Structure formats: C-alpha cells, structure tokens
Amino acid sequence: MDVLLFGGSEFVGRAYLERLVADGHMVDIVTRGIKPITVKGYRNHLKCNRQDENALATQLEGRAYDYVFDISAYTVEDIKPILKVLNRTKLQRYFLMSTGGVYTPSDSVVNEDGEIGFNKNWGTYGVDKRKIELELMEVHRLKNFPILIFRPTYIYGEGNNLYRETYFFQRLIDQLPIPYPDTSKGKAQYIHIEDLVNITMEAIVKEATNGEAFNITNSEIFTWKELIQTFKLVTNKEVPEISITQTEMDQLAINSREFFPFRDVTYLLDIQKLIDFGLSTPTISLKEGLERSYNWFKSKKIPRQYHLLNSLEKVVSLKMK
C-alpha cells in the first residue's frame, strides 16, 4: 500500500517507519529535513514545513495514499494544511497519534467517555492535541473523512529520545541515589513502542475503527517506587531510593519535575474499548519492555543529562546528609 508518514526521524515516528518499510509498503515521509532519517527503504523524503500549505501542496502534487500516519501533529495549525491539500481518492484511513493528556485530571482509571478538557499537568500539549482531534472528527462527520485516533499513556522502548529510561539506567550504572516524589499521586501506566505500532497496524484496516478514538496502554499500574524497583530488577543493580514528600518540595520551593523524569500525577487509562472492538491489547510487560530497552541502551553511548533535572543534586544532598 501507499503510505504517507508525518515524522520518522525520532523514536515513535522512526518505529512506525521501520515497521512500514519492513512490511513492504511504499512509504513517503514528511519532515522539515532538519534531523537525519536513519531508516533505509522508504520511497521519498518530502522536506517541508507541514504548516506551509503551498509547500506541502507542491510536495504532494500528483500523489495519493491509502493510509496516512500522523505522528508529528502537535497543534491544529499542523493539521489544517494537510486536510486542504491531501488527495483523498484512495484514502482508507488517517491515523492520528494523540495523547491521554486530553482528559481532565483524575485519580481514577479513565475511559473514552471521561471528561475532556484542560489538564494542568499537561498544559497546552493536551489542549492542542484535543483541538486536532476535534478538527479531524468534524471533517469525518461532514465529509466521511476516515480517521483513527489513539490516546496512549507513557510510551517507552528502544530508541526513546526522551530522558526517561536512560536516566534510570544511568543512575543505576553510576551507583547514584534515585529520588522520587512520595505524594501518593504517582500511579502510571506505560506502553512499549512495539505494542503501540502492532495494534495501530491492526486497527487501521478494520472498518469498525473508522471515526473512533481509543485509549491505549498496558493495563499494569505502577507507583514510582514500584517503577524504580522494576528498573533495579532489570539491571540487577541496587542504589538508594530517596522519597521526597510534598512538604519537603514546598520547603525547597521546587516541583517534582525538577528531580524526577515523570509528572507526579495519576495517569491511568481504561482500554476496554480496544477489547470491545476486537482489537489486541498490549502484551509486553514493563519488565520485558525495560529489558529490551536496557539491551538497546547498553549498545549505545548516551551522554549523561542529569542537568536537565535542575534540582536533582539539591534533593539528593539534602536527603543524604
């Protein structure tokens, strides 16, 4: 099939590109051309700013696609030009990678009927993704534009360019303490990139998924302490865990993101809708996924970036006295 992929240079986009090429599809990719594309075997690299309607129209002139995978839309300005210039004569599905951050804050497991709106924990990121969803849903309603939307929790796995798994691996290898927020808010779910890609490829060819939005995550739930313990188990290394209470954060005038690579919030999604539509659910456990990530990590030379957590040393020094 003919595929258009927005993204392809980093982590999630690259994973989709690898899979599409491996499956033998004819793939064109759209990026600004700033970052190198390390995957081989795609057809064309269409270099342009996707918000530039004229440039995008020029790149897509004479081209038509069966499927569009949109991994790099972050604002509604990213989506409007493609909706205007895309040749829809053979389009079977337009896939949008959204986020679980479109829901308002909740301490419960949230399903697709949960309240959608501003979430202070995700800020404009969730709001902007929701605007994109609404734009696609409207064109689906008015013009039967075939769409599919996934809302994942934390995505992880081999090649993750966000300083998350790598941070924990480096702390453990360097035998350095790992501070974490101890506020009872931090319960989260994770989805390995392979599960995400596999289920997407399954979902886009099912007619029943047209016009639908799905939560997607592994149903395992972890506290921050349990998350750290899983990293220890995978690496077979031991370092002190340092719990930082909300009172201590208030006294230091810091927030948890200044010393911990995840937001200290409850981030739990219900995936029953995937089951109801006959789709697969994620099967890669966090332990298995982190084992894969650790093997990938050990094959790379990734610089330490502890400085990105600018209060890390402050809290460690305070608690280790």
Buried (B, 14 or more C-beta within 10 A) or exposed (E): BBBBBBBBBBBBBBBBBBBBBEEEBBBBBBBEEEEEBEBEEBEEBBEBBBBEBEBBBEBBEEEEBBBBBBBBBBBBEBBBBBBEBBEBEEBBBBBBBBBBBBBBBBEEBBEBEBEBEBBEBBEEBBBBBBBBBEBBBEBBEEEEBBBBBBBBBBBBBBBBEBBBBBBBBBBBBEEBBBBBBBBEBBBBBBBBBBBBBBBBBBBBEBEEBBBBBBBBBBBBBBBBBBBBEBBBEBBEBEBEBBEBEBEBBEEBEBBBBBBBBBBBBBBBBBBEBBEEEEBEBBEBBBEEBBBBBBEBBEEEEEEBEBEEBEBBBBBBEBBEE
